[in-house]
Amino acid sequence: MRALNLRLPDSLHNQVRVLAGQDNVSMNQFIALAVAEKVSALLTVDYLEQRAKRGSREKFDAILEKIRASDAAPEEMDRLPAGAAIYK
């Protein structure tokens, strides 16, 4: 594990202290979790961008067409109950 000296404006430091106290965690743990959340969000965006590049609109449309072509009635468990409101 590595140590990091971090300078925060007083107002942000106070907010972190209060929020960490409300979560019953140390400021160190609170900040580490906040950084982990940000890293996770950024990595997720990168991952989704890479997956999107592998996608194919033609294949997607072909799959949707198979669903339309089957025109199968929904399974009993997927049917709306009698009298259910349908919004269009």
C-alpha positions in Angstrom: 0.0 0.0 0.0 1.2 3.5 -0.8 0.7 6.8 1.1 -0.4 9.9 -0.7 -0.2 13.4 0.7 -3.4 15.2 -0.5 -4.1 18.9 -0.2 -7.8 19.8 0.0 -9.5 23.1 0.3 -10.8 23.6 3.8 -14.5 23.5 2.7 -14.0 20.2 0.9 -12.0 18.8 3.8 -14.8 19.7 6.2 -17.4 18.1 3.9 -15.4 14.9 3.7 -15.0 14.8 7.5 -18.7 15.2 8.0 -19.7 12.6 5.4 -17.1 10.1 6.6 -18.4 10.5 10.1 -22.0 9.9 8.9 -20.8 6.7 7.2 -18.8 5.7 10.3 -15.6 5.4 8.4 -12.3 7.2 8.5 -11.6 10.0 6.1 -8.9 7.9 4.6 -11.3 5.1 3.9 -13.9 7.5 2.6 -11.5 9.1 0.1 -10.1 5.7 -1.0 -13.7 4.6 -1.7 -14.4 7.8 -3.6 -11.3 7.4 -5.7 -12.2 3.7 -6.4 -15.7 4.7 -7.5 -14.2 7.3 -10.0 -11.7 4.8 -11.3 -14.4 2.2 -11.8 -16.7 4.7 -13.6 -13.8 5.7 -16.0 -12.8 2.1 -16.7 -16.5 1.2 -17.4 -16.7 4.0 -20.0 -13.6 2.7 -21.6 -14.9 -0.9 -21.6 -18.2 0.1 -23.1 -16.5 2.1 -25.8 -14.3 -0.9 -26.7 -17.4 -3.2 -26.8 -19.3 -0.7 -28.9 -16.5 -0.7 -31.5 -16.9 -4.5 -31.8 -20.7 -4.2 -32.4 -22.4 -4.4 -35.7 -25.6 -2.6 -36.5 -26.4 -5.1 -39.3 -26.1 -8.1 -36.8 -28.3 -6.2 -34.3 -30.9 -5.6 -36.9 -30.8 -9.2 -38.0 -31.4 -10.4 -34.5 -34.4 -8.0 -34.1 -35.8 -9.2 -37.4 -35.6 -12.9 -36.2 -37.7 -11.8 -33.2 -40.2 -10.0 -35.3 -40.4 -12.9 -37.8 -41.1 -15.4 -35.0 -44.1 -13.4 -33.9 -44.5 -15.9 -31.1 -47.0 -15.2 -28.4 -45.4 -14.5 -25.0 -45.0 -17.3 -22.5 -47.7 -17.4 -19.9 -45.4 -16.0 -17.2 -44.6 -13.0 -19.5 -48.3 -12.1 -20.2 -49.9 -9.1 -18.6 -52.6 -9.9 -16.1 -56.2 -9.5 -17.2 -57.3 -5.8 -16.9 -53.7 -4.5 -16.7 -53.3 -0.9 -18.0 -51.4 -0.6 -21.2 -49.8 2.8 -21.9 -48.9 3.7 -25.5 
